[in-house]
Amino acid sequence: MGKVRLKDLTFDQLTEYLCSLGLSKFRGRQVFEWLYKGVTSFDEMTNLSKDLRTQLDTLCEITSLEIVKKQVSSDGTIKYLFRLEDGETVESVLMDYKHGHPICISTQVGCNMGCKFCASTIGGKVRDLSPGEIIDQILFAQKDSGVTVSNIVLMGIGEPLDNYDSVMTFIRNANHYAGLNIGARHISVSTCGLTHGIDRLAEEDIPVTLSVSLHAPNDELRNTLMPVNKKYPIKELMKSIHSYIKKTNRRVTFEYSMIDGVNDGIEQAKELLKLTKGMLAHINLIPVNKVKGKEYSKSNPDRIEKFRTVLEQGGVTTTVRRSLGSDIEASCGQLRRENSPLKNLSE
Ligand code: SAH
């Protein structure tokens, strides 16, 4: 039997596991705290006896990531390409804001959702990440950069709600007072719109922030940009979002990538307004990032401003996302592909 990967367990599961080895309950908290301080060996757990450290080392594993590539932008954004233990790679982006350090992390190796403008989905999903592999991106980015992460966004490679259980374990450990102790409100889950996942999340009783990648205000257009819409059309999606808001009383964010001449017209702004008016919601307009091998280009600032004005005048708060790290192509998915043997397959 393989070793137990401790960062894949919740606080309660870890405590239960250690108790099953005959240890006292308080060991659970001690070990849990060390794990999320970012130790890489049991020897660093100095409040455990030498014998206990040796015992744990024979039974358990503390996973780690290797930095394959690191790009630092002139604005302070750092993009990491991490190698997982099986050789697969994922990307994470650590940002440098005046008020803190958000990190954008991956939840899967590749993605099956097929969004037409997205680099992460080229080549499909290879596998899900485990809870430990998700949190390791934060631990190793912190270790390397010396900063403490303040906010987490699950907007890297992958669809979080397509890896639901691992993502929930990760969220609970990131949120736990003895773990990373990051407030649930500072954790954003972004989805392309898997309604069953949104419905489940509403029942979790953990006030994370939900972001929905909408990108189009009607099924006809959304079907062409996001194949997932054929399975979960806008009407159904909005129904789940409405019940999510009702249940949690949390504001939902809609992500809307502005693609030149595709979804950025006044008519579409009006349709989007109709869809979101009166909701406890916020819209984020994001000039689409250029992806090698994809033909989409970003809307010009003037068009974005006109689009935004329609929404604002209709009473829906709308911001245009500042693009950080554009000199290092900080949007996720591109670095992994550049370093992948699959690189030339779809170019
Ligand atoms: N699968 C999840 C989270 C990962 S994608 C989701 O779909 O929300 C994170 C965000 O980046 C999504 O809003 C996605 O639509 C957006 N995105 C993907 N490719 C992009 C690109 N080339 N330019 C701008 N945003 C992009």
Residues whose N, C-alpha, C, O or C-beta is under 5 A from the ligand:
A	BS01	SAH	F117 C118 A119 L154 M155 G156 G158 E159 P160 S190 T191 C192 S213 E255 S257 P287 V288 N289 V291
